[in-house]
């Protein structure tokens, strides 16, 4: 069997009580790495960090980078910022991983199902899990996968574990429990402060995907760097495959 790690991160608020008119979307992103590639990815990311921060302790966080917060205040230097983004974009382009994500249009979701509908995080996870099975059926039928979500809080993590167990034990409309259990072997949470390379890549991937969903015709270089990594059908179509937009 061949070991894989599937890192999860999100962008946007999963709650249904408030909708940001500028970002009315919740997106859950999963990045799939083989064990060997993940080792190389960590080396490349640490080298990138040392070049710009002289340490690999910095956590690459999309929002902090965009806002130039914390360690990323160095990006107020426009020359350094240009170099930083060029290197980061090339790093993301050259890393070898598959992307599977689900986006929930919260306005349409509430109109159709009401504010008491299923948690967007959980329904997105179900969509992603189905497509993770379909994807690995194509790329490696011997894959054994560790699901690695980032911790979000005690209540959220407890509810997520319950949903994860339900998916694994009962299956979904499209995938049986036995198919999930044959492919997915373990669930392991990670903390942002643990400085996990795969989690940071998922974080850096989520926002460009959301930008694409919200404005598909607007050019956005970070999305261009990763779009070829999105799970697709033989015709290269990502909608409904590596990118599920609901409803």
Protein Blocks (a to p, Z undefined) as FASTA:
>chain_A
ZZdddddddedjfbfkbccfklccccdddddddfklmmmmmmmmmmmmmmmnopakbccd
fklmmnopajllmmmpmklmmmmmmmmmmmmmmpccddddddddfklmmmmnojmbccfk
lmmmmmmmmmmmmmmmmmomkbccddddddfbjklmmmmmmmmmmmmmnopfklcfklmm
mmmmbdcdddfklopaklmmmmmmmmmmmmmmmmmmbccfklmmmmmmpccdfkopaghp
lpccdZZ
